[in-house]
Amino acid sequence: MPIKIRLRRMGRKKQPHYRVVVADIDSPRDGRFIESLGYYKPLSHPARLVLDLERVEYWEGKGALATPTVANLVKKARKGGDESLALGEVDQEAEKAAKQEALAAKRRAEAEAEAQAEADAKAEAKAKAEEAKAEKAAAEAAAGESEEAPAAEEAPAEKSEEEPAEEEAEAEEAPAAEAEEAPEAKAEETSADEGDEEKSE
C-alpha cells in the first residue's frame, strides 16, 4: 500500500502545532497513522522542528513520499536549521533559567521604579514644606509691618490726648489764680474805700 510522510494537525483553534507522521495515503489528515517521526511548532519564536532523520530515511527507503511541506522541513533539518527554524527539543533548564532571569529583571525594574517614585514623592514633599515655610515667613513679615504702622499712628493720638489734658490743667490753674487774686483785689478796694471815707470826714 502507498504511504506518505505528512503533517498531522494538533492543538486548539488558532493555536496549531503538527506531528510529522507516516500514514496510509488513503487515511484522513487527522486520522490513523503508522508512526510519529517528530513534531513541528510554527507559532514558537523561532519555529521549532523535532525530527528523527534516521526514521525518515528508513521510510523513504521503503518508498514513502514526503509532502512538499515535510520535504522542505526535512531539507532544512539536514542543513541544521536556520534563523526561522530551530532544531531539537527545547532545553528545559535553559528555558527555565531564561524565565528566571526575565523575572529577576522585571522585579529589578519594578524595584527601581518604586524607589524612583518614592524619591520623587520625598522631593515633592520637601518642596511643599519649603514653600509653606516661605509663605509662613512672608506672612510673619507682613504681620510685623502691620503692627509697626498702627504704633506710628497711635503716637500722634497720644500727643493729642496729652494736649487737652495740659489745656485742662492750665484752665483749672487759671481760675484758681484768679480766685487767689480776687480776695487781694477786694481787700485793696475795701482799703481804698476806707481811705476815701476818712478823707470825706
Backbone as ProteinMPNN parsed JSONL, in Angstrom:
{"seq_chain_A": "MPIKIRLRRMGRKKQPHYRVVVADIDSPRDGRFIESLGYYKPLSHPARLVLDLERVEYWEGKGALATPTVANLVKKARKGGDESLALGEVDQEAEKAAKQEALAAKRRAEAEAEAQAEADAKAEAKAKAEEAKAEKAAAEAAAGESEEAPAAEEAPAEKSEEEPAEEEAEAEEAPAAEAEEAPEAKAEETSADEGDEEKSE", "coords_chain_A": {"N_chain_A": [[0.849, -1.191, 0.0], [0.46, 2.296, -0.73], [2.297, 4.801, 1.011], [2.659, 7.863, 2.955], [4.71, 10.572, 4.138], [3.727, 12.965, 6.208], [2.106, 15.94, 7.586], [0.31, 16.038, 10.63], [-2.391, 17.639, 11.986], [-2.545, 19.28, 15.154], [-3.602, 20.585, 18.351], [-5.339, 23.559, 19.629], [-8.005, 25.713, 18.396], [-6.784, 28.125, 16.195], [-4.356, 27.833, 17.364], [-2.259, 26.084, 16.312], [-0.233, 23.094, 16.176], [1.927, 20.595, 14.802], [2.247, 17.102, 14.06], [4.766, 15.083, 12.665], [4.117, 12.509, 10.663], [3.957, 9.057, 9.567], [1.78, 7.798, 7.323], [-1.011, 5.992, 5.872], [-1.86, 6.631, 2.505], [-4.536, 6.89, 1.957], [-5.699, 7.537, 4.342], [-7.464, 9.861, 6.462], [-6.547, 13.334, 7.07], [-6.188, 13.91, 9.826], [-6.39, 11.411, 10.784], [-5.83, 7.894, 11.363], [-2.442, 6.779, 11.824], [0.802, 5.402, 10.976], [3.356, 5.677, 12.159], [4.917, 8.076, 14.34], [7.156, 10.598, 13.58], [8.186, 12.898, 14.627], [7.756, 16.37, 15.592], [6.329, 19.607, 14.73], [6.378, 22.993, 15.426], [5.022, 25.793, 14.471], [4.316, 28.279, 15.566], [5.964, 29.065, 17.621], [8.823, 31.072, 18.637], [11.998, 31.112, 17.582], [10.359, 29.099, 14.964], [9.926, 25.656, 15.796], [11.381, 22.505, 15.164], [11.308, 19.105, 15.598], [12.724, 16.191, 14.636], [13.162, 12.87, 13.599], [15.646, 11.957, 11.715], [16.827, 9.594, 10.883], [14.764, 7.715, 10.89], [13.157, 8.911, 8.999], [14.717, 8.556, 6.68], [14.686, 5.801, 6.656], [11.939, 5.231, 6.101], [11.693, 6.53, 3.664], [13.317, 4.885, 2.193], [11.669, 2.725, 2.108], [9.867, 3.484, 0.263], [8.179, 5.576, 0.898], [6.626, 8.693, 0.321], [7.289, 12.108, 0.82], [5.29, 14.892, 1.69], [5.173, 18.18, 0.082], [5.574, 20.205, 2.052], [6.644, 18.773, 4.247], [8.898, 17.731, 2.97], [10.362, 20.073, 2.546], [10.829, 20.823, 5.221], [12.38, 18.659, 6.048], [14.605, 19.016, 4.457], [15.605, 21.471, 5.49], [16.169, 20.581, 8.052], [18.258, 18.772, 7.585], [20.183, 20.559, 6.831], [20.718, 21.763, 9.183], [19.04, 23.628, 10.237], [17.849, 27.099, 10.447], [17.646, 30.718, 10.846], [14.909, 31.07, 11.135], [13.989, 28.636, 11.906], [14.312, 26.38, 14.462], [16.094, 23.546, 15.612], [15.567, 20.396, 17.269], [14.851, 19.331, 20.686], [13.471, 21.504, 23.172], [15.646, 23.055, 25.428], [15.089, 22.453, 28.59], [16.203, 23.314, 31.024], [17.67, 25.573, 30.223], [15.604, 27.137, 29.25], [14.126, 27.476, 31.581], [16.023, 28.864, 33.117], [16.211, 31.177, 31.569], [13.635, 32.187, 31.877], [13.644, 32.676, 34.644], [15.644, 34.611, 34.759], [14.46, 36.645, 33.258], [12.276, 37.181, 34.923], [13.63, 38.077, 37.223], [14.839, 40.373, 36.174], [12.546, 41.853, 35.616], [11.548, 42.229, 38.199], [13.643, 43.731, 39.297], [13.424, 46.021, 37.733], [10.875, 46.889, 38.56], [11.414, 47.388, 41.273], [13.282, 49.458, 41.034], [11.672, 51.371, 39.782], [9.807, 51.789, 41.809], [11.485, 52.796, 43.841], [12.317, 55.136, 42.592], [9.863, 56.452, 42.364], [9.309, 56.825, 45.077], [11.444, 58.488, 45.803], [10.824, 60.714, 44.232], [8.4, 61.423, 45.436], [9.315, 62.14, 47.992], [10.945, 64.318, 47.344], [9.023, 66.05, 46.329], [7.43, 66.435, 48.611], [9.307, 67.703, 50.232], [9.751, 70.042, 48.77], [7.192, 71.17, 48.947], [7.102, 71.608, 51.718], [9.146, 73.493, 52.037], [8.068, 75.559, 50.526], [5.756, 76.124, 52.03], [7.016, 76.99, 54.351], [8.295, 79.309, 53.433], [6.037, 80.828, 52.736], [4.928, 81.129, 55.28], [6.927, 82.636, 56.554], [6.779, 84.955, 54.999], [4.191, 85.765, 55.658], [4.517, 86.288, 58.389], [6.334, 88.407, 58.246], [4.741, 90.324, 56.951], [2.781, 90.652, 58.916], [4.335, 91.776, 60.969], [5.007, 94.262, 59.838], [2.464, 95.402, 59.662], [1.883, 95.69, 62.377], [3.752, 97.614, 63.206], [2.927, 99.88, 61.822], [0.339, 100.704, 62.975], [1.348, 101.409, 65.518], [2.874, 103.642, 64.964], [0.828, 105.327, 64.177], [-0.585, 105.575, 66.54], [1.027, 107.116, 68.174], [0.856, 110.001, 67.536], [-1.785, 110.282, 68.34], [-1.643, 109.867, 71.058], [-0.219, 112.113, 71.776], [-2.077, 114.062, 71.119], [-3.973, 113.436, 72.97], [-2.609, 114.117, 75.293], [-2.284, 116.853, 74.999], [-4.954, 118.072, 75.291], [-5.241, 117.416, 77.966], [-3.235, 118.946, 79.166], [-4.189, 121.472, 78.51], [-6.558, 121.459, 79.943], [-5.519, 121.359, 82.5], [-4.174, 123.826, 82.63], [-6.395, 125.429, 82.321], [-7.709, 124.901, 84.696], [-5.845, 125.859, 86.513], [-5.865, 128.552, 85.932], [-8.457, 129.675, 86.816], [-8.046, 129.211, 89.507], [-5.885, 130.839, 90.072], [-7.042, 133.285, 89.493], [-8.949, 133.256, 91.454], [-7.353, 133.485, 93.681], [-6.254, 135.974, 93.281], [-8.507, 137.539, 93.402], [-9.489, 137.934, 96.225], [-7.416, 139.568, 97.194], [-7.682, 141.771, 95.605], [-10.173, 142.607, 96.417], [-9.63, 143.237, 99.02], [-7.883, 145.415, 98.694], [-9.647, 147.145, 97.459], [-11.492, 147.573, 99.484], [-9.836, 148.775, 101.372], [-9.193, 151.059, 100.021], [-11.686, 152.298, 99.851], [-12.138, 152.797, 102.518], [-10.181, 154.721, 102.985], [-11.084, 156.816, 101.421], [-13.433, 157.461, 102.755], [-12.422, 158.412, 105.179], [-11.118, 160.662, 104.313], [-13.285, 162.152, 103.451], [-14.505, 162.751, 105.806]], "CA_chain_A": [[0.0, 0.0, 0.0], [1.27, 3.525, -0.766], [2.344, 5.565, 2.278], [3.176, 9.231, 2.855], [5.196, 11.269, 5.341], [2.99, 14.226, 6.148], [1.825, 16.603, 8.865], [-0.991, 15.787, 11.264], [-2.676, 18.847, 12.775], [-2.882, 19.126, 16.574], [-3.751, 21.874, 19.027], [-6.628, 24.228, 19.664], [-8.33, 26.626, 17.306], [-5.834, 29.212, 16.023], [-3.127, 27.514, 18.098], [-1.907, 24.769, 15.767], [1.088, 22.505, 16.039], [1.782, 19.439, 13.909], [3.106, 15.927, 14.17], [5.236, 14.51, 11.394], [3.711, 11.103, 10.782], [3.909, 8.174, 8.399], [0.388, 7.325, 7.29], [-1.526, 5.492, 4.599], [-2.263, 7.727, 1.638], [-5.991, 6.999, 1.97], [-6.165, 7.951, 5.67], [-7.728, 11.297, 6.578], [-5.404, 14.121, 7.549], [-6.008, 13.748, 11.271], [-6.825, 10.055, 11.123], [-4.844, 6.932, 11.854], [-1.101, 6.856, 11.238], [1.628, 4.229, 11.257], [4.425, 6.041, 13.102], [5.194, 9.505, 14.504], [8.598, 10.834, 13.398], [8.58, 14.121, 15.318], [6.712, 17.397, 15.595], [6.675, 20.919, 14.179], [5.617, 24.07, 16.09], [5.295, 27.003, 13.7], [3.983, 29.524, 16.27], [7.008, 29.453, 18.564], [9.79, 32.033, 18.067], [11.659, 30.746, 16.191], [9.607, 27.847, 14.822], [10.744, 24.534, 16.275], [11.185, 21.216, 14.488], [11.967, 17.926, 16.163], [12.521, 15.189, 13.585], [14.091, 11.728, 13.597], [16.064, 11.838, 10.319], [17.11, 8.191, 10.566], [13.488, 7.063, 10.575], [12.706, 9.481, 7.723], [15.465, 7.851, 5.633], [14.196, 4.419, 6.619], [10.641, 5.176, 5.415], [11.927, 6.875, 2.266], [13.843, 3.654, 1.573], [10.541, 1.812, 1.933], [9.025, 4.02, -0.799], [7.278, 6.637, 1.371], [6.824, 10.004, -0.299], [7.015, 13.223, 1.725], [4.544, 16.017, 1.109], [6.101, 19.296, -0.15], [5.917, 20.9, 3.308], [7.54, 17.909, 5.01], [10.162, 17.654, 2.238], [11.062, 21.331, 2.841], [11.292, 20.757, 6.615], [13.471, 17.676, 6.11], [15.756, 19.649, 3.829], [16.156, 22.415, 6.468], [16.72, 19.819, 9.168], [19.543, 18.218, 7.164], [21.143, 21.669, 6.793], [20.981, 22.209, 10.552], [18.124, 24.706, 10.613], [18.226, 28.473, 10.112], [17.166, 31.697, 11.824], [13.463, 30.94, 11.336], [13.659, 27.262, 12.315], [15.223, 25.783, 15.436], [16.016, 22.083, 15.618], [15.761, 19.691, 18.527], [13.995, 19.614, 21.834], [13.769, 22.71, 23.934], [16.44, 22.818, 26.629], [14.212, 22.865, 29.701], [16.962, 24.072, 32.022], [17.981, 26.888, 29.657], [14.349, 27.891, 29.209], [13.806, 27.838, 32.962], [16.969, 29.913, 33.512], [15.832, 32.404, 30.862], [12.43, 32.717, 32.532], [14.032, 33.232, 35.943], [16.38, 35.854, 34.516], [13.483, 37.656, 32.845], [11.506, 37.553, 36.115], [14.506, 38.886, 38.084], [14.978, 41.684, 35.546], [11.281, 42.552, 35.811], [11.475, 42.65, 39.612], [14.587, 44.833, 39.483], [12.833, 47.218, 37.123], [9.792, 47.337, 39.429], [12.007, 47.964, 42.477], [13.857, 50.755, 40.659], [10.567, 52.304, 39.554], [9.238, 52.116, 43.12], [12.429, 53.679, 44.525], [12.256, 56.436, 41.914], [8.605, 57.095, 42.751], [9.447, 57.243, 46.473], [12.333, 59.646, 45.816], [10.059, 61.84, 43.686], [7.429, 61.835, 46.445], [10.041, 62.843, 49.048], [11.359, 65.622, 46.823], [7.829, 66.882, 46.234], [7.048, 66.81, 49.969], [10.288, 68.681, 50.707], [9.471, 71.3, 48.074], [5.981, 71.732, 49.545], [7.433, 72.097, 53.054], [9.9, 74.737, 51.88], [7.128, 76.581, 50.049], [4.932, 76.513, 53.168], [7.865, 77.755, 55.262], [8.47, 80.635, 52.835], [4.767, 81.526, 52.882], [4.774, 81.479, 56.696], [7.851, 83.743, 56.827], [6.223, 86.143, 54.358], [3.032, 86.182, 56.446], [5.017, 86.889, 59.629], [6.905, 89.72, 57.903], [3.617, 91.227, 56.693], [2.145, 90.933, 60.203], [5.219, 92.702, 61.679], [4.855, 95.586, 59.239], [1.153, 95.936, 60.027], [1.917, 96.084, 63.793], [4.535, 98.845, 63.32], [2.147, 101.0, 61.281], [-0.579, 101.242, 63.99], [2.1, 102.044, 66.614], [3.208, 105.002, 64.495], [-0.409, 106.102, 64.152], [-1.02, 105.805, 67.913], [1.875, 108.131, 68.804], [0.201, 111.325, 67.48], [-3.029, 110.254, 69.107], [-1.288, 110.046, 72.461], [0.118, 113.523, 71.946], [-3.318, 114.842, 71.086], [-4.658, 113.224, 74.251], [-1.875, 114.837, 76.321], [-2.501, 118.298, 74.834], [-6.165, 118.528, 76.001], [-5.052, 117.311, 79.418], [-2.47, 120.113, 79.592], [-5.079, 122.632, 78.416], [-7.479, 121.415, 81.087], [-4.766, 121.731, 83.727], [-3.965, 125.266, 82.596], [-7.69, 126.072, 82.567], [-8.001, 124.769, 86.12], [-4.926, 126.728, 87.254], [-6.239, 129.963, 85.706], [-9.469, 130.144, 87.779], [-7.502, 129.21, 90.864], [-5.079, 132.052, 90.213], [-7.982, 134.394, 89.543], [-9.595, 133.227, 92.772], [-6.392, 133.986, 94.659], [-6.094, 137.408, 93.057], [-9.761, 138.23, 93.707], [-9.557, 138.466, 97.597], [-6.466, 140.656, 97.372], [-8.272, 142.955, 94.963], [-11.264, 143.059, 97.278], [-9.031, 143.88, 100.209], [-7.389, 146.716, 98.268], [-10.799, 148.022, 97.223], [-12.046, 147.954, 100.786], [-8.918, 149.746, 101.998], [-9.323, 152.317, 99.263], [-12.967, 152.866, 100.245], [-11.997, 153.364, 103.879], [-9.37, 155.93, 102.861], [-11.943, 157.852, 100.867], [-14.351, 157.851, 103.781], [-11.695, 159.211, 106.166], [-10.876, 161.97, 103.715], [-14.534, 162.903, 103.423], [-14.759, 163.207, 107.143]], "C_chain_A": [[0.884, 1.24, 0.0], [1.169, 4.281, 0.561], [2.981, 6.929, 2.018], [3.754, 9.664, 4.204], [4.573, 12.67, 5.27], [2.77, 14.793, 7.548], [0.42, 16.248, 9.338], [-1.267, 16.944, 12.215], [-3.091, 18.489, 14.188], [-3.138, 20.532, 17.138], [-5.139, 22.462, 18.895], [-6.847, 25.079, 18.433], [-7.381, 27.828, 17.342], [-4.566, 29.03, 16.843], [-2.581, 26.175, 17.585], [-0.45, 24.38, 16.028], [0.883, 21.162, 15.342], [2.72, 18.323, 14.311], [3.523, 15.503, 12.772], [5.009, 13.007, 11.495], [3.874, 10.379, 9.44], [2.523, 7.554, 8.401], [0.059, 6.803, 5.903], [-2.038, 6.665, 3.78], [-3.767, 7.94, 1.642], [-6.532, 7.455, 3.333], [-6.445, 9.441, 5.688], [-6.534, 12.019, 7.221], [-5.123, 13.887, 9.03], [-6.432, 12.346, 11.72], [-5.681, 9.195, 11.614], [-3.505, 7.105, 11.135], [-0.296, 5.641, 11.68], [2.681, 4.544, 12.319], [4.564, 7.55, 13.149], [6.708, 9.703, 14.449], [9.082, 12.105, 14.104], [7.432, 15.118, 15.334], [7.27, 18.716, 15.074], [5.763, 21.956, 14.826], [5.917, 25.388, 15.375], [5.073, 28.311, 14.457], [5.024, 29.937, 17.309], [8.004, 30.369, 17.857], [11.198, 31.642, 18.492], [10.849, 29.465, 16.158], [10.528, 26.685, 15.186], [10.341, 23.243, 15.565], [11.994, 20.149, 15.201], [11.665, 16.776, 15.217], [13.608, 14.111, 13.677], [14.487, 11.449, 12.142], [16.374, 10.393, 9.927], [15.832, 7.453, 10.172], [12.917, 7.605, 9.266], [13.404, 8.749, 6.577], [14.995, 6.391, 5.504], [12.906, 4.32, 5.811], [10.771, 5.608, 3.945], [12.508, 5.674, 1.502], [12.739, 2.644, 1.313], [9.595, 2.293, 0.841], [8.047, 5.078, -0.353], [7.645, 7.944, 0.705], [6.441, 11.095, 0.696], [6.2, 14.279, 0.992], [5.514, 17.182, 0.917], [6.526, 20.011, 1.131], [6.902, 20.074, 4.116], [8.888, 17.81, 4.312], [11.002, 18.914, 2.504], [11.625, 21.32, 4.26], [12.462, 19.788, 6.745], [14.747, 18.276, 5.529], [16.423, 20.635, 4.792], [16.785, 21.681, 7.641], [18.081, 19.225, 8.807], [20.627, 19.292, 7.073], [21.481, 22.185, 8.193], [20.098, 23.353, 11.008], [18.619, 26.061, 10.15], [17.643, 29.418, 11.161], [15.683, 31.535, 12.127], [13.056, 29.573, 11.851], [14.731, 26.735, 13.248], [15.006, 24.283, 15.462], [16.194, 21.535, 17.015], [14.8, 20.122, 19.612], [14.424, 20.901, 22.526], [14.562, 22.314, 25.164], [15.652, 23.363, 27.818], [14.957, 23.721, 30.725], [17.281, 25.477, 31.511], [16.728, 27.757, 29.618], [13.954, 28.365, 30.607], [14.722, 28.972, 33.444], [16.613, 31.242, 32.846], [14.597, 33.037, 31.499], [12.767, 33.359, 33.873], [14.776, 34.557, 35.779], [15.43, 36.974, 34.103], [12.665, 38.132, 34.043], [12.338, 38.435, 37.045], [14.677, 40.295, 37.507], [13.703, 42.512, 35.736], [11.157, 43.063, 37.244], [12.43, 43.791, 39.895], [14.027, 46.128, 38.922], [11.708, 47.775, 37.995], [10.345, 47.995, 40.69], [12.605, 49.34, 42.184], [12.754, 51.794, 40.447], [9.946, 52.735, 40.884], [10.15, 53.064, 43.89], [12.403, 55.076, 43.915], [10.994, 57.194, 42.31], [8.68, 57.606, 44.192], [10.336, 58.478, 46.581], [11.614, 60.886, 45.285], [9.058, 62.358, 44.708], [8.109, 62.612, 47.571], [10.451, 64.235, 48.595], [10.168, 66.579, 46.739], [7.381, 67.354, 47.612], [8.003, 67.871, 50.531], [10.04, 70.045, 50.069], [8.23, 71.972, 48.659], [6.263, 72.314, 50.923], [8.199, 73.414, 52.973], [8.986, 75.877, 51.42], [6.243, 77.08, 51.192], [5.73, 77.362, 54.159], [8.06, 79.175, 54.741], [7.193, 81.453, 52.965], [4.557, 81.99, 54.33], [5.668, 82.67, 57.051], [7.321, 85.043, 56.221], [5.027, 86.679, 55.151], [3.473, 86.854, 57.744], [5.599, 88.277, 59.361], [5.79, 90.742, 57.659], [2.914, 91.603, 57.995], [2.988, 91.924, 61.009], [5.094, 94.116, 61.146], [3.522, 96.222, 59.632], [1.105, 96.353, 61.492], [2.68, 97.399, 63.97], [3.734, 100.065, 62.839], [1.134, 101.538, 62.304], [0.15, 101.908, 65.149], [2.465, 103.465, 66.229], [1.971, 105.875, 64.483], [-0.866, 106.444, 65.562], [-0.213, 106.925, 68.574], [1.27, 109.534, 68.694], [-1.088, 111.367, 68.283], [-2.743, 110.472, 70.577], [-0.951, 111.522, 72.739], [-1.141, 114.367, 71.982], [-4.102, 114.657, 72.373], [-3.969, 114.006, 75.364], [-2.149, 116.347, 76.233], [-3.806, 118.76, 75.49], [-6.011, 118.437, 77.506], [-4.292, 118.521, 79.931], [-3.352, 121.363, 79.56], [-6.049, 122.669, 79.577], [-6.781, 121.835, 82.363], [-4.549, 123.238, 83.775], [-5.277, 126.012, 82.892], [-8.043, 126.007, 84.036], [-7.129, 125.719, 86.936], [-5.344, 128.21, 87.107], [-7.354, 130.415, 86.648], [-8.947, 130.176, 89.206], [-6.69, 130.473, 91.091], [-5.992, 133.278, 90.312], [-8.661, 134.46, 90.911], [-8.659, 133.768, 93.84], [-6.251, 135.507, 94.531], [-7.353, 138.184, 93.504], [-9.825, 138.689, 95.167], [-8.616, 139.632, 97.826], [-7.057, 141.949, 96.771], [-9.401, 143.521, 95.818], [-10.716, 143.792, 98.504], [-8.525, 145.267, 99.845], [-8.561, 147.676, 98.053], [-11.393, 148.508, 98.552], [-11.144, 148.983, 101.48], [-9.019, 151.096, 101.297], [-10.633, 153.016, 99.643], [-12.855, 153.498, 101.634], [-11.209, 154.669, 103.839], [-10.218, 157.09, 102.336], [-12.91, 158.345, 101.945], [-13.663, 158.759, 104.818], [-11.462, 160.623, 105.601], [-12.153, 162.804, 103.72], [-14.888, 163.405, 104.799], [-13.848, 164.377, 107.457]], "O_chain_A": [[1.933, 1.255, 0.644], [0.094, 4.382, 1.153], [3.711, 7.138, 1.049], [3.341, 9.186, 5.26], [4.875, 13.449, 4.366], [3.186, 14.21, 8.55], [-0.523, 16.172, 8.55], [-0.489, 17.205, 13.132], [-3.859, 17.555, 14.419], [-2.908, 21.534, 16.46], [-5.992, 21.954, 18.168], [-5.995, 25.159, 17.548], [-7.201, 28.462, 18.381], [-3.786, 29.97, 17.0], [-2.458, 25.227, 18.361], [0.437, 25.232, 16.089], [-0.237, 20.653, 15.305], [3.817, 18.547, 14.823], [2.738, 15.558, 11.825], [5.631, 12.324, 12.309], [3.92, 10.981, 8.367], [2.135, 6.872, 9.35], [0.725, 7.108, 4.914], [-2.601, 7.606, 4.34], [-4.236, 9.044, 1.364], [-7.726, 7.732, 3.449], [-5.759, 10.211, 5.016], [-5.651, 11.404, 7.82], [-3.977, 13.694, 9.437], [-6.786, 12.128, 12.879], [-4.708, 9.678, 12.192], [-3.457, 7.528, 9.98], [-0.661, 4.945, 12.627], [2.874, 3.775, 13.261], [4.361, 8.233, 12.145], [7.451, 9.052, 15.183], [10.287, 12.349, 14.164], [6.276, 14.754, 15.115], [8.481, 18.92, 14.987], [4.539, 21.83, 14.789], [6.938, 26.024, 15.636], [5.583, 29.351, 14.041], [4.966, 31.054, 17.823], [8.028, 30.438, 16.628], [11.559, 31.826, 19.655], [10.665, 28.812, 17.185], [11.731, 26.715, 14.926], [9.162, 22.932, 15.392], [13.205, 20.277, 15.38], [10.505, 16.419, 15.012], [14.796, 14.404, 13.814], [13.75, 10.782, 11.417], [16.202, 10.012, 8.769], [15.829, 6.661, 9.23], [12.276, 6.874, 8.511], [12.754, 8.363, 5.606], [14.92, 5.835, 4.409], [12.771, 3.453, 4.948], [10.044, 5.111, 3.084], [12.223, 5.48, 0.32], [12.848, 1.809, 0.415], [8.628, 1.605, 0.514], [7.165, 5.46, -1.122], [8.822, 8.266, 0.542], [5.395, 11.016, 1.339], [6.41, 14.521, -0.196], [6.583, 17.184, 1.529], [7.69, 20.379, 1.285], [7.89, 20.608, 4.62], [9.923, 17.804, 4.978], [12.219, 18.823, 2.667], [12.755, 21.752, 4.486], [13.423, 20.06, 7.465], [15.838, 18.062, 6.056], [17.648, 20.652, 4.913], [17.814, 22.106, 8.166], [18.972, 19.184, 9.656], [21.816, 19.008, 7.213], [22.425, 22.957, 8.362], [20.36, 23.978, 12.035], [19.679, 26.166, 9.533], [17.202, 28.985, 12.225], [15.239, 31.825, 13.238], [11.893, 29.367, 12.199], [15.904, 26.65, 12.884], [13.878, 23.804, 15.349], [16.883, 22.129, 17.845], [14.062, 21.1, 19.494], [15.582, 21.314, 22.464], [14.21, 21.364, 25.862], [15.562, 24.574, 28.022], [14.43, 24.713, 31.228], [17.181, 26.453, 32.255], [16.776, 28.951, 29.912], [13.509, 29.497, 30.793], [14.268, 29.916, 34.091], [16.699, 32.3, 33.469], [14.514, 34.256, 31.643], [12.262, 34.43, 34.21], [14.574, 35.498, 36.546], [15.576, 38.113, 34.544], [12.388, 39.324, 34.179], [11.834, 39.415, 37.593], [14.664, 41.282, 38.242], [13.767, 43.716, 35.985], [10.716, 44.188, 37.474], [12.097, 44.715, 40.637], [14.134, 47.189, 39.537], [11.593, 48.99, 38.157], [9.833, 49.022, 41.136], [12.46, 50.271, 42.977], [12.877, 52.943, 40.873], [9.601, 53.903, 41.064], [9.68, 54.014, 44.516], [12.46, 56.076, 44.631], [11.027, 58.399, 42.559], [8.178, 58.688, 44.496], [10.041, 59.401, 47.34], [11.775, 61.981, 45.826], [8.873, 63.567, 44.846], [7.574, 63.609, 48.056], [10.33, 65.207, 49.341], [10.291, 67.766, 47.04], [7.001, 68.512, 47.785], [7.581, 68.807, 51.209], [10.109, 71.076, 50.739], [8.208, 73.189, 48.847], [5.743, 73.373, 51.274], [7.939, 74.339, 53.743], [9.119, 77.014, 51.872], [6.0, 78.28, 51.325], [5.211, 78.32, 54.732], [8.0, 80.135, 55.51], [7.251, 82.644, 53.272], [4.072, 83.095, 54.575], [5.244, 83.592, 57.749], [7.401, 86.102, 56.843], [4.865, 87.89, 55.299], [2.893, 87.856, 58.16], [5.391, 89.207, 60.14], [5.881, 91.886, 58.106], [2.495, 92.749, 58.162], [2.44, 92.813, 61.661], [5.077, 95.072, 61.923], [3.451, 97.421, 59.901], [0.367, 97.276, 61.836], [2.295, 98.221, 64.802], [3.861, 101.154, 63.399], [1.076, 102.754, 62.487], [-0.36, 102.874, 65.716], [2.383, 104.382, 67.046], [2.069, 107.071, 64.76], [-1.475, 107.493, 65.771], [-0.731, 107.615, 69.451], [1.181, 110.213, 69.717], [-1.433, 112.406, 68.846], [-3.487, 111.167, 71.269], [-1.33, 112.092, 73.763], [-1.254, 115.288, 72.791], [-4.799, 115.563, 72.828], [-4.63, 114.506, 76.274], [-2.235, 117.032, 77.252], [-3.784, 119.766, 76.198], [-6.561, 119.252, 78.246], [-4.625, 119.073, 80.98], [-3.282, 122.206, 80.455], [-6.341, 123.728, 80.133], [-7.337, 122.551, 83.196], [-4.716, 123.862, 84.823], [-5.304, 127.033, 83.578], [-8.618, 126.952, 84.576], [-7.584, 126.31, 87.915], [-5.193, 129.005, 88.035], [-7.211, 131.479, 87.25], [-9.33, 131.027, 90.009], [-6.778, 131.103, 92.145], [-5.75, 134.187, 91.106], [-8.914, 135.535, 91.454], [-9.094, 134.425, 94.785], [-6.145, 136.225, 95.525], [-7.264, 139.337, 93.926], [-10.219, 139.84, 95.358], [-8.945, 140.573, 98.548], [-6.949, 143.037, 97.337], [-9.569, 144.735, 95.934], [-11.254, 144.805, 98.951], [-8.718, 146.21, 100.613], [-8.492, 148.853, 98.409], [-11.742, 149.677, 98.713], [-11.628, 149.935, 102.093], [-8.934, 152.145, 101.934], [-10.655, 154.242, 99.743], [-13.394, 154.573, 101.894], [-11.523, 155.612, 104.566], [-10.062, 158.226, 102.784], [-13.172, 159.545, 102.028], [-14.244, 159.743, 105.276], [-11.588, 161.625, 106.305], [-12.114, 164.011, 103.962], [-15.543, 164.441, 104.912], [-13.903, 164.923, 108.559]]}, "name": "protein", "num_of_chains": 1, "seq": "MPIKIRLRRMGRKKQPHYRVVVADIDSPRDGRFIESLGYYKPLSHPARLVLDLERVEYWEGKGALATPTVANLVKKARKGGDESLALGEVDQEAEKAAKQEALAAKRRAEAEAEAQAEADAKAEAKAKAEEAKAEKAAAEAAAGESEEAPAAEEAPAEKSEEEPAEEEAEAEEAPAAEAEEAPEAKAEETSADEGDEEKSE"}
